[in-house]
Amino acid sequence: MGKLYANRPLLGNIALVVFLAFLASLAVGLTAPAEASNQPNVWVQDKDGQWQSGTATLQTDAAQEKVELTIRIAPLTQSEFQNIWFKLVDAAGNVYKTVYDVYLEVNETVYETGYQFVYSWVYAFSGLLPLDNVQLVVYLGQDELESITLTIEAPPPQPSPGPGPAPKPETVDTATGTVEVADGQGTLVVDEAKVRELLADPAEKTIVFAIPAEAATEGTVKVSADLLAEVFAAERTAVVEIGGTKLTIPPGALDLAVFKGEGVTLHLNITRDEAPVPAAANYRIAGEVYNITIEAYADGERKGAIRNFTAPVTLTLPYDPAKLQGAPADYLAIYRYNEAARKWECVPGSRVDKDNQVVTVPRDSLSLYTVMVYTGRFADLAGHWAEHDVHLMAARGIVAGITPTTFAPHQNVTRAQFAALLIRTLGITEQPAGGGKFTDVAVGAWYAGAVETAAAAGLVGGYPDGSFKPDADITRQELAAMVVRGLAYQGKDVTLDAAEVEAILARFTDAATISPWAREVAAVAADQGIVGGRPGNAFAPLESATRAEAVVMLKRMLAAADNL
């Protein structure tokens, strides 16, 4: 390290890149923000993606030119957050790099749950590896908070290349056209005659525009806007499939009227990209990053792009089982990159197909997408009856803890909180609040949009006096009503006759205490396996529902509708 420090002018400058990653946003949790009270802890993500304290081993890239160091500090109060700084020192104690005013580099609300920042050494390491005793020293004000010893090693040697794969074909004929391959990119030039022949066959319900994976794993489908409009007018679904990634577009999802007769060709692109920011703590990217776009061209000129759909489409992304590193495949979900916020956001509604090693999700817009697996665990759920279900719903981006490692399963849930959870579980986009729906739901309240969106979807209702009581704890019979409406929203038959209702409720020792308005929904929830009894086989209809109960019932609701 002394040699490295002495030759620092020859090695270049250290480039610092700070990225914000919300580890757990309280806006998607179930409780109001609270100041942390514990001493902050420092972790470094090692070369295997595991969080370490005390010591950690990092690894350079294949070219031995860069080391990525990811640091996480939590929990933090706002005061602590504004006083965190750190430095790197060599074995002799020489200061290598100092980073002050960390809070100025990231979003100022992040102190609520902790934060991570990433920076990279960009000088050449050739001939200087391995390195050890690089000290990361983190300070809180004038006090040393923690020191972590870093070891930096070269990547393992790559095996000598074999004869290499067989060359990919330059052209491939498909059912809808010809794929031309150049520089690893495939371009499907659609044959209108082939497509119209498929449309003439009543048995063909789906028109697939595919670039086979053996030809290319990324590329472009070029199709006339008028031809694609014909596909939709014939009530056929269009599927763009490139290298195992699919975009399924049903009739009514794409408005092409503006292009009619204009000689427009649509370029439907699925290409691989680099992650603009790393995954947040407790998450790992488990596949490729894909950039999915639709662009319009006429007379060789780009005329614009389509970014949104008028009805949901289905996005399917493959995942790499090797990148799970032991994490359950059930904890996979699709994430989109929010360019404005510079962070990855989970897309609700992901479904995992472990047989075909893909994840699907409904979408209403195009963006940068990838598959991530959730690796976090809530310490207070160890051995808890709801442990698996809560972690599964956290993996799907539906719930979060009150801290990165605490879920508080026994805390109660308010009516507003559950309304927000319900629309998130069903993948319903929250609409801005307009006001006037309920007398006690102010337009500026954090839950106003969620409550009004849930009400518009028929999922929640108010009281006879016009109120919603957003801050009241939700009762178990109210929760049963909302999840049964959620079942109906997903197309599940939830009808029972009077005799069936009474027969089902007879299993509960306190069935007589269930309110008359709630008896049918309580019976449906019990019959579908969504609501179970509390100790003593009691339904406890007027008791407040806990965070654990709420999340488990939502998970069971998805399973009952075969949407998990």
Helices and strands as residue ranges (DSSP letters): H 2-6, H 8-11, E 41-45, E 51-52, E 55-59, E 67-74, H 78-81, E 84-89, E 95-99, G 102-104, G 110-112, E 115-121, E 131-140, E 143-153, E 171-174, E 177-182, E 185-190, H 192-199, E 206-211, E 219-224, H 225-233, E 237-242, E 245-249, G 257-259, E 265-273, E 283-285, E 289-298, E 301-306, E 308-318, G 321-324, G 329-331, E 332-338, E 343-346, E 351-353, E 358-365, E 368-374, G 379-381, H 387-395, H 415-425, H 448-456, H 476-489, H 498-505, G 511-513, G 516-518, H 519-527, H 547-560
